[in-house]
Amino acid sequence: SVGNFFFAGARVFFGSLDAAIFLYSRVSRIPDQCRVLPAISTNDHLMLAAELEDGTMIHGQSAISHPTDPDACTVVNKHDMQPMSAPVRRIMYLSSQGAHREHEIFPSGNKEVLAAIAETSAVVYGCGSLYTSICPSLILSGMGEQIAQIQRPKILLLNGSVDRETAGMDATAVVRAVTAALNRTHSARSGSSL
């Protein structure tokens, strides 16, 4: 999307996702009383990956959400995609830094976001791609714990249509996926049940 290109370019230019978000907030005239914060604040090179129920690993947000042939000049239609070989078991972050080529890491949630959750009147899980937009923010260390601590409404807005990530899922399955992400149920480093 245009927003992703904007953030990628601004992050490279400024060397900071926080600065890119600040610039976007100003360009798009987000009101001053609103705060836009990244769920994760790092300059590390991370990759999103999905482990499917059949053991298949898919590396990269685009490969999970809307895989394309890089040699074909086609327009991506996220709602007209080939289904995955099995449902997503879990989503995770990978890093290629360090001794191993790609290995799972467990990044922490942005401290500003965690503090803002403690002060919020409600948590709203917005519309978006379940496994490449919503769940990646929820599996961050500290995120599920902070959300569980507050005794305020938690509201999940469901998408109006099904895409590759949610094919075959009903509303209950989406809620279970969000809960599993918050609890890091299938993670190699599971949290306690929240």
Disulfide bonds with the S-S distance in Angstrom:
none
